[in-house]
Amino acid sequence: MDIMQTDEVAFVTGAASGIGRAVAFRLAARGAAVALVDLDARKLEPIVRELEARGARTSALACDVSSSDSVQAAIGRTVGEFGGLDTAVCAAGIARIGDVVSAPEDDWHRTLAVNLTGTYLVARHAMPHLVHRKGAFVAISSDAGVRGSTGFAAYCASKHGVIGLVRCLALDHGPQGVRANVVCPSFVDTPMADQLLAAPGVQSRAFYERRAPLGRFAQPEEVANVVAHLSSDEASYTNGMVYVVDGGTTAGTFEAKG
Ligand SMILES: NC(=O)c1ccc[n+]([C@@H]2O[C@H](COP(=O)([O-])OP(=O)(O)OC[C@H]3O[C@@H](n4cnc5c(N)ncnc54)[C@H](O)[C@@H]3O)[C@@H](O)[C@H]2O)c1
């Protein structure tokens, strides 16, 4: 792939794995300079090498999205290196299993800190730069953001919160020219899905695939394509949208035949 570079600067959290990684590749392919953000910068290095070999401009930034100082520093470095910010994508996330009685309180706090506060902190520190360039903000929530899910109390609460937050961003910052939207995938083939399916008490992959009208999990690239659309001029009138990418799973009660 020969990349035609543009002026776009993107900031992608959770870029070392799964959906965030796929988003980083997708945005780099359309010519954006991409700041790759994750907990451990060493895990980003092979991605940086691969993207730079294709002609992309990237940087790898170690950042814990649950820390305001860490997020502020990462966004500051991105703007310092690339000159501004057009696109912020929040794909960093964790999933802990359990209901409110069985799961430890620490799981509740950490899940909210990473998934919800992490999205808030990126919005908070990125917004002045996005306003300056009339940019776009995209968060990854989940189908667990639009309905309950047995045994995922903290995760569901955090993902419902992300949708509420993004709707407020759309109202508060739309008038300043920033569009904010949220993507809600059901199961996606990533290390997070593998980890969840290996946990005790969780149903099998086949069980979840049978609940999806399309009969399979999404690929990370299928979610990244939606993020790319929502953060592009093709979606220039799309603001506050809750975009479910779930193969029809939440469209209604589905019963697989046969
Ligand atoms: N995989 C799925 O089935 C699925 C479904 C719906 C929604 N999601 C959501 O999509 C997002 C991406 O998930 P994924 O499947 O790619 O997961 P993943 O585990 O493959 O990748 C998540 C990345 O986030 C990073 N991360 C975790 N905590 C962080 C922190 N505090 N600071 C910075 N980075 C941190 C991890 O290191 C990892 O690289 C998550 O928000 C997840 O909840 C995933």
The ligand as an SDF file (V2000), in Angstrom:
LIG
                    3D

 44 48  0  0  0  0  0  0  0  0999 V2000
  -13.9880   -7.5370   21.2920 N   0  0  0  0  0  0  0  0  0  0  0  0
  -15.2790   -7.4180   21.4830 C   0  0  0  0  0  0  0  0  0  0  0  0
  -16.0300   -8.4000   21.3730 O   0  0  0  0  0  0  0  0  0  0  0  0
  -15.8760   -6.0760   21.8020 C   0  0  0  0  0  0  0  0  0  0  0  0
  -17.2610   -5.9260   21.6680 C   0  0  0  0  0  0  0  0  0  0  0  0
  -17.8500   -4.6920   21.9590 C   0  0  0  0  0  0  0  0  0  0  0  0
  -17.0660   -3.6370   22.3820 C   0  0  0  0  0  0  0  0  0  0  0  0
  -15.7210   -3.8150   22.5110 N   0  0  0  0  0  0  0  0  0  0  0  0
  -14.9490   -2.6590   22.9680 C   0  0  0  0  0  0  0  0  0  0  0  0
  -14.0190   -2.2940   21.9860 O   0  0  0  0  0  0  0  0  0  0  0  0
  -12.8700   -1.6950   22.6030 C   0  0  0  0  0  0  0  0  0  0  0  0
  -11.6330   -2.4110   22.0960 C   0  0  0  0  0  0  0  0  0  0  0  0
  -11.7140   -3.7740   22.4980 O   0  0  0  0  0  0  0  0  0  0  0  0
  -10.8420   -4.9230   21.8330 P   0  0  0  0  0  0  0  0  0  0  0  0
  -11.7400   -6.0570   21.6280 O   0  0  0  0  0  0  0  0  0  0  0  0
  -10.0470   -4.3850   20.7240 O   0  0  0  0  0  0  0  0  0  0  0  0
   -9.9190   -5.2680   23.1030 O   0  0  0  0  0  0  0  0  0  0  0  0
   -8.3640   -5.6530   23.1970 P   0  0  0  0  0  0  0  0  0  0  0  0
   -8.2090   -6.1810   24.5740 O   0  0  0  0  0  0  0  0  0  0  0  0
   -7.9560   -6.4640   22.0460 O   0  0  0  0  0  0  0  0  0  0  0  0
   -7.6700   -4.2170   23.0870 O   0  0  0  0  0  0  0  0  0  0  0  0
   -7.8840   -3.2390   24.0600 C   0  0  0  0  0  0  0  0  0  0  0  0
   -6.6150   -2.4160   24.2030 C   0  0  0  0  0  0  0  0  0  0  0  0
   -6.8630   -1.4130   25.2050 O   0  0  0  0  0  0  0  0  0  0  0  0
   -5.6720   -1.2860   25.9570 C   0  0  0  0  0  0  0  0  0  0  0  0
   -5.9560   -0.7370   27.2760 N   0  0  0  0  0  0  0  0  0  0  0  0
   -6.5890   -1.3470   28.3170 C   0  0  0  0  0  0  0  0  0  0  0  0
   -6.5830   -0.5450   29.3760 N   0  0  0  0  0  0  0  0  0  0  0  0
   -5.9530    0.5980   29.0030 C   0  0  0  0  0  0  0  0  0  0  0  0
   -5.6320    1.7950   29.6750 C   0  0  0  0  0  0  0  0  0  0  0  0
   -5.9470    1.9840   30.9740 N   0  0  0  0  0  0  0  0  0  0  0  0
   -4.9810    2.7730   28.9980 N   0  0  0  0  0  0  0  0  0  0  0  0
   -4.6310    2.5930   27.6940 C   0  0  0  0  0  0  0  0  0  0  0  0
   -4.8930    1.4570   27.0160 N   0  0  0  0  0  0  0  0  0  0  0  0
   -5.5500    0.4720   27.6730 C   0  0  0  0  0  0  0  0  0  0  0  0
   -5.1290   -2.7160   26.0640 C   0  0  0  0  0  0  0  0  0  0  0  0
   -3.7510   -2.7170   26.4260 O   0  0  0  0  0  0  0  0  0  0  0  0
   -5.3980   -3.2420   24.6740 C   0  0  0  0  0  0  0  0  0  0  0  0
   -4.3040   -3.0310   23.8070 O   0  0  0  0  0  0  0  0  0  0  0  0
  -13.0880   -1.8260   24.0980 C   0  0  0  0  0  0  0  0  0  0  0  0
  -13.6230   -0.6280   24.6060 O   0  0  0  0  0  0  0  0  0  0  0  0
  -14.1280   -2.9240   24.2120 C   0  0  0  0  0  0  0  0  0  0  0  0
  -14.8870   -2.8090   25.3810 O   0  0  0  0  0  0  0  0  0  0  0  0
  -15.1020   -4.9970   22.2290 C   0  0  0  0  0  0  0  0  0  0  0  0
  1  2  1  0
  2  3  2  0
  2  4  1  0
  4  5  1  0
  4 44  2  0
  5  6  2  0
  6  7  1  0
  7  8  2  0
  8  9  1  0
  8 44  1  0
  9 10  1  0
  9 42  1  0
 10 11  1  0
 11 12  1  0
 11 40  1  0
 12 13  1  0
 13 14  1  0
 14 15  2  0
 14 16  1  0
 14 17  1  0
 17 18  1  0
 18 19  2  0
 18 20  1  0
 18 21  1  0
 21 22  1  0
 22 23  1  0
 23 24  1  0
 23 38  1  0
 24 25  1  0
 25 26  1  0
 25 36  1  0
 26 27  1  0
 26 35  1  0
 27 28  2  0
 28 29  1  0
 29 30  1  0
 29 35  2  0
 30 31  1  0
 30 32  2  0
 32 33  1  0
 33 34  2  0
 34 35  1  0
 36 37  1  0
 36 38  1  0
 38 39  1  0
 40 41  1  0
 40 42  1  0
 42 43  1  0
M  CHG  2   8   1  16  -1
M  END
$$$$
